[in-house]
């Protein structure tokens, strides 16, 4: 399941891998590791699992970039459209000083984060529900 990126994982293996990534994310939240390093590691693990599952449905792992690009576009649009209130609210949330930000800015940051979670959850769910290709494909034979 955690071998080379070129393989396939079936739905059962996919959900096990998702559970491991989620457990790892929760565990890292309680360690002194830098949040940036933890987030990078979790994101890479998530992309790895998505890629292997995409291979099972005969799609390139590059399709995992689609939801990531949409999430990046949401962040960019949020900061461009939200302006200074959004930037100030994001900085206050990061510093743990939510009271220093305007209500509008906090709502905008919350809406942006919620939308990103919905996109990630939706893509993860779609990959977990979709049947794999029963025939061998360029990433290997079908897994039982």
N, C-alpha and C positions, 0 to 999 in steps of 0.2 A: 504494500500500500504506500510506503514512503520511499520507494526506490526511485529509479530515474524518471525524469519528467515525461519521457516518451511513452509511458505505459497507460493502461486504462484501469479504472476502478468502477465496480458496479455500484448500484444504489446502496446496498447494505454497507459496503466498505466506505462509501462516501459519507453516510450519516455517522459512522464510527469516527471517521477522520474529522468531521465537523465538530463532533462532541469533544474530541481531543483538542482541537484548536480553541474551542470555547473554554475548556477547562484550563488550558495553558494561559489564555487571556485573563481569566479570573485570577489564576495563581500569580501571574506577573503583576497584577494590580496591588498585591500585598508584599512586593519585594522592593528593595532599594534601587532596582535597576531604573535607569533614566526612562521616563515615559516615551521619549522619542525613539529610543532603541527598542523598547518593548512594542510600540506601535508598528515600527518597521518590521520586526520579526513576525508579528501576528499577521500583518498584511501580506508578507511574502508567503507564509504558511497557507493563508486563505487562498491566494492566487495559485499556489501549487496544487491544492486540493481541487479547486475549480478547474484548473487545466487538465488534470487527470480525468475528471468527470466529463469534461468537454470532449476529450479523446474518445470516451466510451460512446458518445452519441455522434461520432464521426465529424466533429468540428475541431478546428485548430484551437490550441490553448490561447491564441491571440484574441479569441472572442472574450476572454476574461477581462480584456482591457476596456471593453465597451461600457460596463457599469462603472468602472473606475473613472473613465473619462467623463461620464455623465456626472459623477460625484464631484470631480474637479471643476467642471463647468458650473455646478451649483454653488460651490464655494466662491469662485471668481465672480459669478453674477451676484451673489449675496453681498460681497464686499463692494462691488461697483454700484449696485442699486441701493444698498443700505447706507453707504457713505460713512461719515464720521461716527454716527450713532452705532452702526454695526461694528466698526473697528474698535471703538471704545468698549462696547459691551463684550466683544470677544476677548479683549485684553483683560477686562475686569474678571470675566469668568475664569480665564487661565490663571490669574493671580489669586483667585479665591475671594474676590471682593465684589460679589454680585450686586451689593447695595450701591456701589459706586457707578453703576451703569444705568442708563435710562430704561424704563420698562419696554419701550418700543424696540430698543437695541437688543435686549434680552429675549424678547419674543422672536425677533428676526433670527438670532443665533439659534434659538431652540427650534424654530421651524426649519432652518437649514439642516441642522443635525438630524431632526426627525425624518426629513425627506431622504437624507443619505442612508439612514438605517432602513427605511422602507425599500429603497432600491437594492441594498445589499441583501436584505431578507428575501425580497422577491426573487432575485436571481438565484440565491442559494436554494430556495424552495423549488423553483423551476427545475434546476439541475437535479435535485433530489427526487422529483416526481417523474421526470421524463425517462422513458425506457431507453436502455442502451441499444446500440446496434447489435442484433443477434449474430451478425456475420463478422468474420475477421475484417479489419480495416487496416489502414497504414500504420496504426499505433499498436497493433497486435491482435491476438484472437480474443473473442468474447470471453468474459469471465463469468463463471457459473454463479 
